[in-house]
């Protein structure tokens, strides 16, 4: 006898929509939420003083003196900016700060790159020891050099000159700049330098054609970091500048203090807004290059 097989039962068709499992929405983790809250707090802390400074610079003098200084202004006026330029020589102060900042940055980048190139790329006996000596300069306070520099400048007739501010500002900024440049040069593969040497390139040609173009982001980082401190320097300018023609921005803001200590606050805030605007614009334009320079310099540094 031949056993008859029962017909195979067909399973009911499953709709394609129910076959694929539904993706569950990823709930934000506690770490991500806390990170966003922390970032928002940092942004508020950084942006609020700038917003308050700008709004205060537009308030009338009577509104600022009689009302709540932290409240929104009842009326806005641009007369504070006109009075800021009339009260002090603000244009001349900005020009002096620009000359000092550019001159100091030129020396910082030039000597910092050359020193880092000699220490990290060329190499020599006791190069690590020399690098350590430069890094010790980071912890040296600038105040201890004021009196010796004042005596030396008076001897060589450098008081009340741009050089009297540029030289110490560049000198005290060199240790950190050498550290950033040498850390970045360590990140560049040695094979790049060896290939250039096999092609007949000398150390100066390698520096100009390979090291310098690759270091543009680090140069931007060094310039921006040092420009903030040089632009706002008060110690060296107050010690070595004796005439009104060479006063920088921090010294020029003293002109807004009137008789008996009376301060024209609204004009002062307007002057501060004018002086910080160039740095903010440069930082906003070059912030990506600055971040890349810090990341590349910290990879092996």
C-alpha positions in Angstrom: 0.0 0.0 0.0 1.2 3.4 -0.8 0.7 5.8 2.0 -0.8 9.0 0.9 1.0 12.0 2.2 -1.2 14.7 3.6 -1.1 18.0 1.7 1.3 20.5 3.2 -0.5 23.2 4.9 0.4 26.7 3.7 1.3 29.1 6.5 -0.6 32.4 6.3 1.2 35.1 4.5 2.8 37.6 6.8 2.5 41.2 5.7 5.8 42.8 5.0 5.1 45.6 7.4 4.9 43.3 10.4 7.9 41.2 9.3 10.5 43.8 10.0 10.8 44.8 13.6 10.0 48.3 14.5 13.0 50.4 15.4 12.9 51.8 18.8 13.7 55.4 19.3 16.9 55.9 21.1 16.3 57.7 24.3 18.8 60.4 25.1 21.3 59.1 27.7 21.9 61.0 30.9 25.5 61.7 29.9 24.4 63.4 26.6 21.7 65.4 28.4 24.1 66.6 31.0 26.7 67.5 28.3 24.2 69.6 26.4 23.1 71.4 29.5 26.7 72.1 30.5 27.4 73.4 27.0 24.4 75.7 27.1 25.5 77.0 30.5 29.0 77.7 29.2 27.6 79.5 26.2 25.3 81.7 28.4 28.2 82.5 30.7 30.3 83.6 27.7 27.7 85.4 25.7 25.8 87.2 28.4 28.7 89.6 29.4 29.2 90.6 25.7 25.4 91.1 25.2 25.2 93.2 28.4 28.3 95.2 27.4 26.8 96.1 24.0 23.3 97.0 25.4 24.9 99.1 28.1 27.0 101.0 25.5 23.7 102.0 23.9 22.0 103.3 27.1 21.8 106.9 27.9 24.0 108.2 30.7 20.9 109.1 32.8 19.3 105.8 32.3 22.4 103.9 33.4 22.9 106.1 36.5 19.4 106.2 37.8 18.0 102.8 36.6 19.0 99.2 37.2 22.3 98.6 35.4 21.4 95.0 34.6 17.9 95.8 33.3 17.1 96.3 29.6 17.6 99.9 28.4 14.6 102.1 28.2 16.0 104.0 25.2 18.9 103.5 22.9 21.4 106.1 21.6 24.6 106.0 19.6 25.9 109.2 21.2 28.1 107.1 23.5 30.3 106.0 20.6 30.7 109.5 19.4 31.6 110.7 22.9 34.0 107.8 23.3 36.1 109.0 20.3 35.9 112.6 21.5 36.9 111.9 25.1 39.9 109.9 24.3 42.2 109.3 21.4 40.6 105.9 20.7 41.7 105.7 17.1 45.4 106.3 18.0 45.1 103.8 20.8 43.8 101.1 18.5 46.5 101.8 16.0 49.2 101.5 18.7 47.8 98.2 19.9 47.6 96.9 16.4 51.3 97.8 15.8 52.4 96.2 19.0 50.3 93.0 18.5 51.5 92.5 14.9 55.2 93.2 15.8 55.2 90.8 18.8 53.4 88.1 16.8 55.9 88.4 14.0 58.8 87.8 16.4 56.9 85.0 18.2 56.1 83.1 15.0 59.6 83.6 13.4 61.7 82.7 16.5 59.3 80.1 17.8 59.2 78.2 14.6 63.0 78.4 14.1 63.7 77.3 17.6 61.2 74.4 17.4 62.5 73.4 14.0 66.1 73.2 15.4 65.0 71.3 18.5 62.5 68.9 17.1 63.5 68.4 13.4 67.2 69.0 13.1 68.1 67.7 16.5 71.3 68.2 18.4 73.0 67.2 21.6 71.0 68.2 24.6 68.1 69.3 22.5 65.6 67.9 25.0 67.4 69.8 27.8 67.1 73.1 25.8 63.4 72.4 25.2 63.0 71.9 29.0 64.7 75.3 29.6 62.3 77.0 27.3 59.3 75.4 29.0 60.6 76.6 32.4 59.9 80.1 31.1 56.2 79.4 31.2 56.2 79.6 35.0 58.3 82.8 35.2 56.1 85.8 36.2 56.4 88.9 34.1 56.5 91.2 37.1 60.1 90.2 38.0 61.4 91.6 34.7 59.8 95.1 35.0 62.5 96.8 37.0 65.6 95.3 35.2 64.0 96.0 31.8 63.2 99.6 32.8 66.8 100.1 33.8 68.2 98.5 30.6 65.7 100.4 28.4 66.7 103.7 30.0 70.3 102.9 29.4 69.9 102.2 25.7 67.2 104.8 25.1 64.4 102.4 24.4 61.9 103.8 26.8 58.7 105.1 25.3 59.1 103.2 22.0 57.2 100.4 20.4 60.2 98.1 20.8 60.0 98.5 24.6 56.6 96.7 24.5 57.1 94.3 21.6 60.4 92.7 22.9 59.2 91.6 26.4 55.8 90.5 25.1 57.4 88.3 22.4 60.0 87.0 24.9 57.5 85.8 27.5 55.2 84.3 24.8 58.0 82.2 23.2 58.0 79.2 25.6 54.4 78.3 24.9 54.8 78.9 21.2 57.9 76.7 21.0 56.0 74.0 22.8 53.1 74.2 20.3 55.4 74.2 17.3 57.6 71.4 18.5 54.6 69.3 19.3 53.3 69.8 15.8 56.6 69.1 14.2 56.8 65.8 16.0 53.5 64.9 14.3 54.9 65.3 10.8 56.3 62.0 9.6 60.1 61.7 9.4 59.8 60.1 6.0 58.7 63.5 4.6 62.0 65.1 5.7 64.0 62.1 4.5 62.5 62.2 1.1 63.2 65.9 0.8 66.8 65.3 1.9 67.2 62.6 -0.8 66.0 65.0 -3.4 68.8 67.4 -2.4 66.9 69.8 -0.2 68.8 71.4 2.6 67.5 72.4 6.0 66.5 75.9 5.0 64.7 74.6 1.9 62.9 72.0 3.9 61.8 74.6 6.4 60.5 76.9 3.7 58.8 74.4 1.4 57.6 71.7 3.8 57.5 72.7 7.4 56.1 76.2 7.0 53.2 75.3 4.7 52.2 72.4 6.9 52.3 74.6 10.0 49.7 77.2 8.9 47.0 76.0 11.3 49.5 76.0 14.2 50.7 79.5 13.2 47.1 80.7 13.3 46.7 79.1 16.7 49.8 80.7 18.1 48.9 84.1 16.7 45.3 84.1 18.1 46.3 82.8 21.5 49.0 85.4 21.9 47.0 88.3 20.4 44.4 88.1 23.1 47.0 88.7 25.8 49.1 91.2 23.8 46.0 93.2 22.8 44.9 93.5 26.4 48.4 94.0 27.9 48.6 96.7 30.6 51.7 95.9 32.6 54.4 96.5 30.0 52.6 99.4 28.4 52.0 101.1 31.7 55.7 100.7 32.7 57.5 101.6 29.5 55.2 104.1 27.8 55.5 107.7 29.0 53.8 109.8 26.2 50.2 110.0 25.1 51.1 109.2 21.5 52.2 105.6 22.2 49.4 104.6 24.6 47.7 101.4 23.8 44.0 100.5 24.4 44.3 99.5 28.1 46.1 102.8 28.9 43.8 104.8 26.7 40.7 103.7 28.7 42.1 105.6 31.6 41.2 108.8 29.8 37.6 108.2 30.5 38.1 108.8 34.2 37.3 112.4 34.9 37.9 114.7 37.8 37.4 113.3 41.3 37.3 109.8 39.9 34.1 110.4 37.9 33.8 107.8 35.2 31.8 108.2 32.0 30.6 104.6 32.1 28.5 104.5 29.0 31.3 106.0 26.9 33.7 103.6 28.5 31.6 100.6 27.5 31.2 102.0 24.0 35.0 102.3 23.8 35.4 98.7 25.1 32.9 97.5 22.4 35.0 99.1 19.7 38.3 97.7 21.0 37.1 94.1 21.4 35.3 93.9 18.0 38.5 93.2 15.9 39.5 90.3 18.1 36.0 88.8 18.0 35.8 89.1 14.2 39.2 87.5 13.7 38.5 84.7 16.2 35.1 83.9 14.5 36.7 83.7 11.1 39.8 81.7 12.1 38.4 79.5 15.0 38.3 76.3 12.9 42.0 76.7 12.0 42.8 77.4 15.6 41.0 74.2 16.8 42.8 72.2 14.1 46.1 73.6 15.2 45.5 72.7 18.8 44.4 69.2 17.9 47.4 68.5 15.6 49.8 70.0 18.2 48.3 67.8 21.0 48.4 64.6 19.1 51.9 63.6 20.2 52.8 66.6 22.3 
